């Protein structure tokens, strides 16, 4: 009779820690992380200058920890550990790795420190950092749409500190939509020039500090829906299910 073999545990190839430090005075940073392998770290609350650390073991599969964070009424979801992304000599190390995230509110330069880990800027909605080693790190991606409620064409030109969308002509009843990638080290703000007949103006149609919330555009896979009507530019609020006037036009 054939003997039943016991399950073989996946081989551990690397072990280390992931930490996050809150540097926002008079506020608690809430965090709740789950791994791709099913581990739930539970909800934590980090005070000013406090730190939350957890151990990570990497086996045959790419281990990823997705974390929901919130502070001062703002929320976001971020991958605070991705073995395929972070286990390099220039970032967290490889075998005995240590990833240290520091959340800050003000713009400042941060340096990479091997031995005790690497400081990574966490751009949590309201944060803007300058960090060359991870300046192309995309934190979240979503869409912005502008609908023309006028019968006449709408001329639109939007740009951010990294992207220029060029001149767009939106006919009456149509819309223009583009993808926004919120990147570490950039403002990620889109300012747009609008012209319709004898009306013209310049407006901010995407600012992660304002629009990325559960009440407005959402956070992960966000969608900002603007509509131009006789009253002006209105933005769709997810919480109420209604368009709310933002800019008279």
N, C-alpha and C positions, 0 to 999 in steps of 0.2 A: 504494500500500500504506500502510495506516495505521501511524503510528509509535507505539510503545509508550511511554507516559508513565512517567517515573520516579516512585517513591513520594514523596508529599509528607509531610515531617516535620510533626508537630503543632507548632503555634505556641506558643512559650514566652511566657506572660503575666506571670510573676513568678519571681524568683529570690531565694534567701536561704539561711539556715543554720538548723539545729536542733542544739542542744547539750544535754548533760545533765552535771551536776556531782554527784559523790558527796561527801557531808559526814558519812559514818559512819566514825569512827576505828577503826583496826585491822581493817578489812574491805575486801574488794574487791567492787565492784558489777559483775556480769557483765551484758552486754547483747547482744542479737542482733536486728537490725531488718531487716524486709523491706518493700518498697513494694508498692502495689497494681498498679504497672506492671511488677513482676517484678524489681526491683533487690534484691540481697541484700548487705547491708553486712558480713556475716560476724560471728563472735563476737568481742566485745571485753571486756577486763577493766579497770575503772576503779579506781585506788587512791584512798585518802582525799585529798580536795581536788583530785583529778584531773578532767579534762573530756574528753568525747568529742564531736566536732563533725563534722557532714556537710553537704554542699551539697544543696539541693533545688531542682529546676526544675519549675514548675507550668505545664502546657500546657492543652489543651482539656478534659481530664478531671480530675476531682477526685482529687488525689494524696493518698494516705494511707500513713503508715509505721506498721506494727504491730510492736511490740517486745516481746520476752521479756526479763524482768529477774529477777535472782536475787541475794540477799545473805543471808548467815548462815543458809543452809538454807531460805529462803523464796523463792517464785517467783510471778510474775504476768505477765500479758500486757496491754499498754496501747497505745493509739494516741497516740504522741508527736508526730505531726503529721497534721493533717487540714485540707486547704486550705479546705474549706467552713466549718470551725469556727474556725481560728486566724488566717486572713488578714483581720483587722479592725484598725482604728486603735487600739482599746482593748486588743488582745492582742499580736500579734507584728508588727504593721504590715502593709503591703499589698505595695508593689512590691519594695523591698529589705528584706524581712522578716528578723527574727532571733528565734527562739524558744529560750529558755533554761529548761530544767527543772532544778530542784535537788532532789535526794533527801535528806531529813533524817529522823532518827528521833524527834526531840523536837517537841512542839507549840510553834509560834511563829508570830508574824505575819510576813508577807512583803509587800514593797511592789512595785508595778509600776514598772519603769524603761523608758521609751522611749529610743530612741537606741542603747542597748546591748542591747535586747531586753526581754523581760518574764520575771520570775521566776514560774514556775508550780509550785505544790506538787504533788508526785507522791506520792499516798497508796499506797505499795507495801505492802499487807497490814498491816505493823506500824506504819505511819506515820499520824499524825493531825495535820492542819494546819488553820489558819484562814486562808482566803484569799478575801475577799469577791468579787473579780472573777470567780472561777471556782468559787464554792461549790456550784453546781448541776451541776458536771461529773460525769457518771456514768462511772466507770472500768470497772466490770464488773457484770454482772447474773447472778443465779442463783436457785435455789429452795431453800427449807427445808421439810421435811415432818415432821410428828409423827404417828406411828401409835399407836393405843390397843390394846394387847394384852390389856387387861382386858375382862371381859364387861360391867362396869358403865360408865356414861358418864364421860368425862373432861372436866372444865371447864378451859378454857385461856384465858389472857389474856396476849398478848405486845405489847410496845411497844419502840420504839427512841427515839433523841433527835429523830426527825422523823416517825415513823409510829406510830399506835396501831391495832392490829388488832381491838380490841374483844373482847367476850366470845364465846367459841366453845364449843360442846358437841360433843364427838366421841364418838359411840356406840361400843360395843364392836366391835372388828374394823375400824373405819373410820379415816380419817386426815384431817388438815387440812394444807393446803399454801399457802404464800404466796411471792411474788416479793420478792427482796431486791436493791436497787440500792446498790452501794457508791459513795458520793458523797464528793468532796473536801470537807474541812472539817468532816466529821461523824464521830462514833465508829462509827456503823453497827453497834452492838451491840444485839441483841434479847434482853431479859430477859423471862421468862415465869413467870406464876403458874399452878401446876397443882393441881387438887383432884380426888381420886378416892376416894369413900367417906370414911373418916376420915384419909386421907393427904393431905398438902398440902406444898407447897414452892415456892420461887422459884429458877429456874435460868436461866443464860445459855445460850440455844440457838443463838445465832450471834454469833461474834466473829471478824472477819476476821484478827486476829492469830494465832488458834489453828486455825481450821477451813480456811482457804484454803491448801491445800498439795496436792501430787499424792498424798500418802499418805492424806489424809482426804477432803475434799469435792471436791478438784480446785481449779482456779484459774479459768480462763475458762469461762463457762457452768457454774459450780459447782452441785453438788447435795448438800445436807446432809440425810441421812435418819436421823431419830431414831425409836426404838421404845421404848414403855413396856411393861415386863413385870414379873413378880413381883420380879425382882432390882433393877429401877430403870430409869433412862433410859440407853439404849445408843445409840451413834452408829456408823453404817456406815463402815468404813474401806476406801477403794478399793484400797489396796495389798494388803491381806490378803483382801479379799472377805468380811469378817466384821464382826458387830456387837461393839463394845467398850464395856463398861460405863463410863459417865462419872459418873453421879450415883446413889447408892442412894436409893430412894424408898419 
